[in-house]
Amino acid sequence: MIDSVLSEENIMFREAVRKFAEEKITPNVKTWEKEGKYPDEYYTHLAEMGFMGLLVPEEYGGAGGSMVDLAILCEEMGRAGVSIPLTHVSACCRAIVHQGNQDQKRRYLPEMASGKMIGAYCQTEPNAGSDAGNLSSFAEKKDGYFLLNGRKVFISNGKIARVFIVLAKTERNLTKPSKGIAMFIVDRDTPGVSIGKTEELMGRHCSSLDEIIFEDVKVPEENLLIPAGGTGFKAMMNEFNSERCGNSAFCVGFAQGAYERTLRYCKERVQFGQPIAELQGIRWTLAEMAIKIQAARLLIYDALIKEKKGKMIAKEACMAKKFANEMAVWVCDQAIQLHGAYGYTTDYEVERYYRDVRGWSMGGGTTQVCLNRIAHEILK
Ligand SMILES: Cc1cc2nc3c(=O)[nH]c(=O)nc-3n(C[C@H](O)[C@H](O)[C@H](O)COP(=O)(O)OP(=O)(O)OC[C@H]3O[C@@H](n4cnc5c(N)ncnc54)[C@H](O)[C@@H]3O)c2cc1C
């Protein structure tokens, strides 16, 4: 564990989250996954614990937590094996906390913190994935509102969200297209907003990736969160770093959960007259798993400690994400291997960790995009 860099409050928080996860999440995940739909009780439980508003200041009904608390929450949810991302907390609430004005904070944060209003983050489009500057969604400035048209894809929590954080252009034909992108808060109930296709996924079966369609949606001008131009795009990309740390922590959690299950199994499973944990080849794999998990965790906390000191953490967040994503896939793969054929069945659940974790290297910037960003930072 990483107690040397955590405060006493952080450690107490982790204990509370772990207890909650072991009682309310782990025993239910298999059923939720089989049902293949969002479990309502998941958000209810998270809201009761104050986790939906973890990063929201107390004056708006939140818990006033830090990014370290978010990393703890994500890791513990991953460890518990629930692959429902917390973009509501890390990308949506956080964007309004950091970029919103008083009126926006008053209107949205209390309901979001209570879990009554779930948020989804809408950036990706059919022709704008990694190339985020290439968005086609356009919000035309009118008298008192913006007329928004566009189509977003692969949106986590899209179909259950009541509010969307939407990136769209408000200016065209700029030499630097990303300078024309603005960020809006869009209510689900606004006429012209609809849910399109829900993707069929390899894993994450109690979560979803959805298409969100905006057709002549009148977004009141007071819902403009970050205007285009100036430092707008940079501010959006910085918000992304929190998403990357949350994503990385989730992956560390998946790896930790799969590793702990494997450790238990290897102590119990007897072959050649001894527990397989006594075999050197197995012991080395377990040791490699432990090293890699801890290394990923250290990269995350390095990023978060720098962030707490007010530093830009684009490079550190990308390093953490790239390493944690790949590490977790490797660890979950080894977990299946060390369970033998039982690992390939659904009984021991490590196959679910493997399927679930695979998607996390796409959302929040792919492995290659992270490498590009790291290279940019170290070569500038
Ligand atoms: C589980 C999951 C959750 C998601 N949640 C959300 C969400 O909530 N909101 C949202 O807006 N989006 C979400 N996404 C979408 C995600 O942000 C995109 O998948 C991601 O940005 C990559 O875009 P793409 O899939 O179109 O791939 P592309 O950009 O088309 O990339 C295809 C391949 O090319 C590589 N590539 C692209 N550009 C470069 C380059 N310059 N150099 C080297 N390689 C490159 C990529 O790394 C990738 O391997 C989610 C995706 C997944 C899988």
The ligand as an SDF file (V2000), in Angstrom:
LIG
                    3D

 53 58  0  0  0  0  0  0  0  0999 V2000
  -14.5550    2.1710  -22.1490 C   0  0  0  0  0  0  0  0  0  0  0  0
  -14.6200    3.4900  -22.8780 C   0  0  0  0  0  0  0  0  0  0  0  0
  -15.2010    4.5960  -22.2560 C   0  0  0  0  0  0  0  0  0  0  0  0
  -15.3030    5.8030  -22.9440 C   0  0  0  0  0  0  0  0  0  0  0  0
  -15.9540    6.8540  -22.3570 N   0  0  0  0  0  0  0  0  0  0  0  0
  -16.0630    8.0280  -23.0380 C   0  0  0  0  0  0  0  0  0  0  0  0
  -16.7970    9.1190  -22.4740 C   0  0  0  0  0  0  0  0  0  0  0  0
  -17.3590    9.0230  -21.3870 O   0  0  0  0  0  0  0  0  0  0  0  0
  -16.8600   10.2800  -23.1760 N   0  0  0  0  0  0  0  0  0  0  0  0
  -16.2720   10.4340  -24.3940 C   0  0  0  0  0  0  0  0  0  0  0  0
  -16.3500   11.5140  -24.9620 O   0  0  0  0  0  0  0  0  0  0  0  0
  -15.6030    9.3950  -24.9800 N   0  0  0  0  0  0  0  0  0  0  0  0
  -15.4840    8.2040  -24.3260 C   0  0  0  0  0  0  0  0  0  0  0  0
  -14.8340    7.1380  -24.8980 N   0  0  0  0  0  0  0  0  0  0  0  0
  -14.2490    7.2960  -26.2180 C   0  0  0  0  0  0  0  0  0  0  0  0
  -12.7430    7.4960  -26.1490 C   0  0  0  0  0  0  0  0  0  0  0  0
  -12.4380    8.7640  -25.6370 O   0  0  0  0  0  0  0  0  0  0  0  0
  -12.1800    7.2870  -27.5490 C   0  0  0  0  0  0  0  0  0  0  0  0
  -12.3270    5.9110  -27.8390 O   0  0  0  0  0  0  0  0  0  0  0  0
  -10.7220    7.6940  -27.6630 C   0  0  0  0  0  0  0  0  0  0  0  0
  -10.5840    9.0810  -27.6030 O   0  0  0  0  0  0  0  0  0  0  0  0
  -10.0760    7.1800  -28.9610 C   0  0  0  0  0  0  0  0  0  0  0  0
  -10.8300    7.5380  -30.0540 O   0  0  0  0  0  0  0  0  0  0  0  0
  -11.2370    6.4260  -31.1460 P   0  0  0  0  0  0  0  0  0  0  0  0
  -11.8470    5.2900  -30.4120 O   0  0  0  0  0  0  0  0  0  0  0  0
  -12.0600    7.1180  -32.1510 O   0  0  0  0  0  0  0  0  0  0  0  0
   -9.8770    5.9390  -31.7510 O   0  0  0  0  0  0  0  0  0  0  0  0
   -8.9820    6.6700  -32.8570 P   0  0  0  0  0  0  0  0  0  0  0  0
   -8.6540    8.0480  -32.4150 O   0  0  0  0  0  0  0  0  0  0  0  0
   -9.6020    6.4960  -34.1730 O   0  0  0  0  0  0  0  0  0  0  0  0
   -7.6680    5.8080  -32.7680 O   0  0  0  0  0  0  0  0  0  0  0  0
   -7.5110    4.5220  -33.3900 C   0  0  0  0  0  0  0  0  0  0  0  0
   -6.1040    4.0310  -33.0700 C   0  0  0  0  0  0  0  0  0  0  0  0
   -5.1410    4.9620  -33.5850 O   0  0  0  0  0  0  0  0  0  0  0  0
   -4.3010    5.4340  -32.5560 C   0  0  0  0  0  0  0  0  0  0  0  0
   -3.9380    6.8250  -32.8330 N   0  0  0  0  0  0  0  0  0  0  0  0
   -4.7790    7.8670  -33.0510 C   0  0  0  0  0  0  0  0  0  0  0  0
   -4.0840    8.9980  -33.2110 N   0  0  0  0  0  0  0  0  0  0  0  0
   -2.7800    8.6800  -33.0710 C   0  0  0  0  0  0  0  0  0  0  0  0
   -1.5620    9.4140  -33.1330 C   0  0  0  0  0  0  0  0  0  0  0  0
   -1.5560   10.7250  -33.3340 N   0  0  0  0  0  0  0  0  0  0  0  0
   -0.3880    8.7350  -32.9650 N   0  0  0  0  0  0  0  0  0  0  0  0
   -0.3760    7.3890  -32.7470 C   0  0  0  0  0  0  0  0  0  0  0  0
   -1.5100    6.6490  -32.6710 N   0  0  0  0  0  0  0  0  0  0  0  0
   -2.6890    7.2790  -32.8280 C   0  0  0  0  0  0  0  0  0  0  0  0
   -5.1210    5.3120  -31.2810 C   0  0  0  0  0  0  0  0  0  0  0  0
   -4.3050    5.2700  -30.1270 O   0  0  0  0  0  0  0  0  0  0  0  0
   -5.8530    3.9990  -31.5410 C   0  0  0  0  0  0  0  0  0  0  0  0
   -5.0100    2.9250  -31.2430 O   0  0  0  0  0  0  0  0  0  0  0  0
  -14.7600    5.9140  -24.2410 C   0  0  0  0  0  0  0  0  0  0  0  0
  -14.1680    4.7950  -24.8670 C   0  0  0  0  0  0  0  0  0  0  0  0
  -14.1200    3.5910  -24.1950 C   0  0  0  0  0  0  0  0  0  0  0  0
  -13.5210    2.3930  -24.8820 C   0  0  0  0  0  0  0  0  0  0  0  0
  1  2  1  0
  2  3  1  0
  2 52  2  0
  3  4  2  0
  4  5  1  0
  4 50  1  0
  5  6  2  0
  6  7  1  0
  6 13  1  0
  7  8  2  0
  7  9  1  0
  9 10  1  0
 10 11  2  0
 10 12  1  0
 12 13  2  0
 13 14  1  0
 14 15  1  0
 14 50  1  0
 15 16  1  0
 16 17  1  0
 16 18  1  0
 18 19  1  0
 18 20  1  0
 20 21  1  0
 20 22  1  0
 22 23  1  0
 23 24  1  0
 24 25  2  0
 24 26  1  0
 24 27  1  0
 27 28  1  0
 28 29  2  0
 28 30  1  0
 28 31  1  0
 31 32  1  0
 32 33  1  0
 33 34  1  0
 33 48  1  0
 34 35  1  0
 35 36  1  0
 35 46  1  0
 36 37  1  0
 36 45  1  0
 37 38  2  0
 38 39  1  0
 39 40  1  0
 39 45  2  0
 40 41  1  0
 40 42  2  0
 42 43  1  0
 43 44  2  0
 44 45  1  0
 46 47  1  0
 46 48  1  0
 48 49  1  0
 50 51  2  0
 51 52  1  0
 52 53  1  0
M  END
$$$$
